[in-house]
Amino acid sequence: MTPVSHLALATTSFVGTHLLLSHPFRKSLVRRVGEKGFLGLYSLAALATFGWMIGARLGISSDPVWWVAPPWFWDVATLLMLFASVLLAGSLRGNPAAVNPKGRIDLPDRPHGVYAITRHPMMWAFIIWALVHMALWGSTANLILSGGILALALFGSLGQDSKKKRLMGPDWVWWQRQTAYVPFVGQLAGRLRWGDALPGWAAFAIGLVIWLAATWAHLPAGGPAAGIWRWIG
């Protein structure tokens, strides 16, 4: 097996186990091993396949590059990745679709913060990450790994909508109508207010830290300079 084929297999395993365990296999596994047992199995599979994927990527020493984005797009990518980092930070708390300690889901009257941008801020953070990296650096290995993350986030978010609709019925249908899948589509359509989409200082501050750390890590990982590190060295 070639190193690229190895990466493709590892990435497929990472994406496939996530999607299968999150959706078609979840109910039967929870019934057999319980909720805690399922979470343990899910975490173990995620860590094992993620480690396999990263190890396979690091094992590729030479890889043909089909394209490299022009310098101006690297600046655009910097802003897009900052936006993705804020979405990720804002998704870590206050998810209106999460189950509360009483086992219920309390949907607000209208979405606000990153959930007024998209009802799937975490998934869209990964979608933006994948699209940006695929556009910047067109190597075979990068396209495989980024394409896998893109597929996981895209199908995972659509699967979440389907599962929530099945579990919550009219409540989730109502929430879908109050929110948007694609970022800012609700505002552009006039359904949502731009002011409600302000992420808040906490999301911005944490997102800024994530962005600075992630872009700095490109250099010690052997990648090109990214973010503000392209300008300050």
Secondary structure in CASP SS format (residue, H / E / C, confidence):
PFRMAT SS
TARGET T0000
AUTHOR 0000-0000-0000
METHOD secondary structure of the structure
MODEL  1
M C 1.00
T C 1.00
P H 1.00
V H 1.00
S H 1.00
H H 1.00
L H 1.00
A H 1.00
L H 1.00
A H 1.00
T H 1.00
T H 1.00
S H 1.00
F H 1.00
V H 1.00
G H 1.00
T H 1.00
H H 1.00
L H 1.00
L H 1.00
L H 1.00
S H 1.00
H C 1.00
P C 1.00
F C 1.00
R H 1.00
K H 1.00
S H 1.00
L H 1.00
V H 1.00
R H 1.00
R H 1.00
V H 1.00
G H 1.00
E H 1.00
K H 1.00
G H 1.00
F H 1.00
L H 1.00
G H 1.00
L H 1.00
Y H 1.00
S H 1.00
L H 1.00
A H 1.00
A H 1.00
L H 1.00
A H 1.00
T H 1.00
F H 1.00
G H 1.00
W H 1.00
M H 1.00
I H 1.00
G H 1.00
A H 1.00
R H 1.00
L H 1.00
G C 1.00
I C 1.00
S C 1.00
S C 1.00
D C 1.00
P C 1.00
V E 1.00
W E 1.00
W E 1.00
V E 1.00
A C 1.00
P C 1.00
P H 1.00
W H 1.00
F H 1.00
W H 1.00
D H 1.00
V H 1.00
A H 1.00
T H 1.00
L H 1.00
L H 1.00
M H 1.00
L H 1.00
F H 1.00
A H 1.00
S H 1.00
V H 1.00
L H 1.00
L H 1.00
A H 1.00
G H 1.00
S H 1.00
L C 1.00
R C 1.00
G C 1.00
N C 1.00
P C 1.00
A C 1.00
A C 1.00
V C 1.00
N C 1.00
P C 1.00
K C 1.00
G C 1.00
R C 1.00
I C 1.00
D C 1.00
L C 1.00
P C 1.00
D C 1.00
R C 1.00
P C 1.00
H C 1.00
G C 1.00
V H 1.00
Y H 1.00
A H 1.00
I H 1.00
T C 1.00
R C 1.00
H C 1.00
P H 1.00
M H 1.00
M H 1.00
W H 1.00
A H 1.00
F H 1.00
I H 1.00
I H 1.00
W H 1.00
A H 1.00
L H 1.00
V H 1.00
H H 1.00
M H 1.00
A H 1.00
L H 1.00
W E 1.00
G E 1.00
S E 1.00
T H 1.00
A H 1.00
N H 1.00
L H 1.00
I H 1.00
L H 1.00
S H 1.00
G H 1.00
G H 1.00
I H 1.00
L H 1.00
A H 1.00
L H 1.00
A H 1.00
L H 1.00
F H 1.00
G H 1.00
S H 1.00
L H 1.00
G H 1.00
Q H 1.00
D H 1.00
S H 1.00
K H 1.00
K H 1.00
K H 1.00
R H 1.00
L H 1.00
M H 1.00
G C 1.00
P H 1.00
D H 1.00
W H 1.00
V H 1.00
W H 1.00
W H 1.00
Q H 1.00
R H 1.00
Q H 1.00
T C 1.00
A C 1.00
Y C 1.00
V C 1.00
P C 1.00
F C 1.00
V H 1.00
G H 1.00
Q H 1.00
L H 1.00
A C 1.00
G C 1.00
R C 1.00
L C 1.00
R C 1.00
W H 1.00
G H 1.00
D H 1.00
A H 1.00
L C 1.00
P C 1.00
G C 1.00
W H 1.00
A H 1.00
A H 1.00
F H 1.00
A H 1.00
I H 1.00
G H 1.00
L H 1.00
V H 1.00
I H 1.00
W H 1.00
L H 1.00
A H 1.00
A H 1.00
T H 1.00
W H 1.00
A C 1.00
H C 1.00
L C 1.00
P C 1.00
A C 1.00
G C 1.00
G C 1.00
P C 1.00
A C 1.00
A C 1.00
G C 1.00
I C 1.00
W H 1.00
R H 1.00
W H 1.00
I H 1.00
G C 1.00
END
